[in-house]
């Protein structure tokens, strides 16, 4: 616990927008409660079950950070966990934690998170870029350009 507290306090001194990311372990949860009581925002990470999220939320942490992709990697439904955590948090008005859908591996993960009302997601840039892609958009642009060329010639 002391090591996490020391590192957390050091990181918090870097600036007012720093959130200390702490693993979901017994020592991590104790440290998160202490840091939050000192006004240092924390995010509990490496959450893989609803029970872990419940216990983490009870610390007063600012963020719950479950890893969707890693659950999918072991043939579990990572986005299902996000929905369960959202439900848990909404059942307790005194929980201040925001859900962060982390380790997203495809655009559908981001869309599902948005439909669930998850305010924060983390994913590689390539996944965000895929959100913009649609074959009908590309076809439409080509048609607009062709039509424009016809107008210019007339």
Order of alpha helices (4+ residues) and beta strands (2+ residues): alpha-beta-alpha-beta-alpha-beta-alpha-alpha-beta-alpha-beta-alpha-alpha
